[in-house]
Amino acid sequence: KSKICSIENRFDSRTPQTDKRSSKRAAAAPYALKGRSRVKTILAPTDLSAASEAGVRYALSAGREFGAEVIIYNVITRNEIAAFGRRRTKDKLVAPQFRGLIEIYEKRLRNFIERNFADAVTSVKVKQKVEFGPPETAIVETAKAERVDLVIMATRGMSGLSRMLSGS
């Protein structure tokens, strides 16, 4: 069973960056989880927002501490898919017209990681994953499918129009 760890991330909508105190807590927090050496895989869902950076940074720190693989995961939401006129199906088949969308979001995720975590990814095994679906379901399904031991995410990311235009 996966353990879920939530990082409270204060986000001021007037500034596009996380609260410095939250980032410092996120970087130091894996020490609170020490002793759980059976953690081999960590899932770090992100919506690619500045607010989600603390959760990903915490996951990378925990991954380094445990020697665990970190899966940085982004979900293309229903709103984004609806803009293209179709939703994800149970069998996860991707219609030809949406295949380019996956590549676009894979590139966005890669850029997000390079821009924000270049220092941290060199000491941790990182896997990047992008899928279609409702985030609340896709995260749980991915945690099960990847046999994740720990899910680490920020408590807040984007909302409203920002989420519709930019990611899960």
matplotlib code that plots the C-alpha trace (Angstrom):
import matplotlib.pyplot as plt

x = [0.0, 1.2, 1.7, 0.6, 2.7, 1.3, 3.3, 1.4, 2.5, 1.5, 1.0, 0.4, -1.4, 0.3, 3.7, 4.5, 6.8, 6.4, 6.9, 10.6, 9.7, 7.7, 10.6, 13.0, 10.7, 10.2, 13.9, 14.5, 11.4, 12.7, 14.7, 11.3, 10.7, 14.0, 13.9, 11.4, 14.1, 11.7, 10.7, 11.9, 9.6, 8.1, 5.4, 5.5, 2.5, 2.8, 0.6, 3.8, 2.9, 5.2, 3.1, 3.8, 7.6, 7.8, 6.2, 8.5, 11.6, 10.6, 10.1, 13.6, 15.1, 13.3, 14.4, 18.0, 17.7, 16.1, 18.0, 14.5, 13.4, 11.2, 8.4, 7.6, 4.0, 1.8, -1.8, -3.5, -6.9, -10.4, -10.6, -7.6, -8.8, -12.3, -10.8, -9.8, -13.2, -12.5, -11.8, -9.6, -10.9, -10.5, -8.1, -5.9, -5.8, -4.8, -6.5, -4.2, -5.2, -4.0, -0.6, 1.0, -0.5, 1.3, 4.7, 3.9, 3.3, 6.3, 8.4, 6.7, 7.5, 11.1, 11.5, 9.9, 12.3, 15.4, 14.4, 13.6, 15.5, 18.7, 20.7, 18.6, 18.0, 21.7, 21.7, 18.4, 17.0, 14.1, 11.4, 9.1, 5.5, 2.6, -0.9, -4.5, -7.2, -8.7, -5.8, -7.6, -8.0, -4.9, -2.6, -4.1, -4.0, -0.4, 0.6, -0.8, 0.5, 4.0, 4.0, 4.7, 5.7, 5.2, 3.2, 4.4, 2.6, 2.0, -1.4, -2.2, -1.4, -3.1, -6.8, -9.4, -8.3, -4.6, -5.3, -7.4, -4.7, -1.6, -2.0, -3.4]
y = [0.0, 3.5, 6.0, 9.5, 12.5, 15.9, 19.1, 22.3, 24.8, 28.4, 30.2, 33.8, 34.3, 37.7, 36.2, 33.2, 31.5, 29.3, 30.6, 30.4, 28.9, 26.1, 25.3, 25.0, 22.8, 20.6, 20.2, 19.2, 17.1, 13.7, 13.3, 13.0, 9.9, 8.2, 4.6, 3.5, 2.0, -0.2, 2.9, 2.0, 4.0, 7.5, 9.1, 12.9, 14.2, 17.8, 20.2, 22.0, 25.1, 27.0, 25.9, 22.2, 22.7, 22.1, 18.6, 17.6, 18.9, 17.1, 13.8, 14.2, 14.8, 11.7, 9.7, 10.7, 9.9, 6.4, 5.6, 5.3, 6.0, 9.1, 9.1, 12.7, 12.5, 14.9, 14.3, 15.9, 16.8, 16.4, 20.1, 19.9, 16.8, 18.3, 21.1, 18.5, 16.9, 13.5, 12.0, 9.2, 5.7, 2.9, 1.0, 4.1, 4.0, 7.4, 8.5, 9.6, 13.3, 13.3, 11.6, 15.0, 16.3, 13.7, 14.8, 18.4, 17.7, 15.4, 18.3, 20.7, 18.2, 17.8, 21.6, 22.0, 19.5, 21.0, 24.5, 23.8, 20.7, 20.4, 20.3, 17.5, 15.1, 14.2, 12.3, 10.5, 8.0, 9.9, 8.6, 11.1, 10.1, 11.9, 10.5, 11.5, 11.4, 12.9, 13.5, 12.1, 8.7, 8.7, 9.3, 6.3, 4.0, 4.9, 4.4, 0.9, 0.1, 1.3, -0.4, 3.0, 3.0, 6.7, 9.5, 13.0, 16.1, 19.7, 20.4, 23.1, 23.7, 25.6, 26.2, 27.7, 29.1, 28.4, 24.7, 24.5, 26.2, 24.7, 21.2, 18.9]
z = [0.0, -0.9, 1.8, 0.9, 2.1, 1.5, 1.6, 2.6, 0.1, 0.6, -2.7, -3.2, -6.5, -6.9, -7.2, -9.4, -6.9, -3.8, -0.3, 0.6, 4.0, 2.3, 0.0, 2.9, 4.8, 1.7, 1.2, 4.9, 5.4, 4.2, 7.4, 9.2, 7.1, 7.8, 9.0, 6.3, 4.2, 2.2, 0.1, -3.4, -5.6, -5.0, -7.1, -7.4, -9.2, -10.5, -12.5, -13.6, -11.5, -9.2, -6.3, -7.1, -7.0, -3.3, -3.6, -6.4, -4.6, -1.4, -3.5, -5.0, -1.6, -0.2, -3.3, -2.6, 1.1, 0.5, -2.7, -4.4, -7.9, -8.3, -10.9, -11.7, -13.1, -15.0, -16.0, -19.0, -17.6, -18.9, -19.6, -21.8, -23.6, -23.9, -25.8, -28.4, -28.3, -26.6, -23.2, -22.0, -22.2, -19.7, -21.9, -22.2, -26.0, -27.4, -30.5, -33.3, -33.1, -29.4, -29.8, -30.5, -27.2, -25.2, -26.8, -26.0, -22.4, -22.1, -23.4, -20.9, -18.0, -19.2, -19.3, -15.8, -14.4, -16.1, -15.1, -11.4, -10.4, -12.5, -9.2, -7.6, -10.5, -10.9, -7.6, -8.0, -10.5, -12.1, -14.5, -16.2, -17.1, -18.8, -19.2, -20.0, -17.4, -14.3, -11.9, -8.8, -10.6, -12.7, -9.7, -7.8, -10.8, -11.6, -7.9, -8.1, -11.6, -10.7, -7.3, -5.6, -2.0, -1.3, -3.0, -2.4, -3.7, -2.8, -1.4, -3.9, -7.5, -10.2, -10.3, -12.5, -15.9, -15.2, -14.8, -17.9, -20.0, -18.5, -17.0, -14.3]

ax = plt.figure().add_subplot(projection="3d")
ax.plot(x, y, z, "-o")
ax.set_aspect("equal")
plt.show()
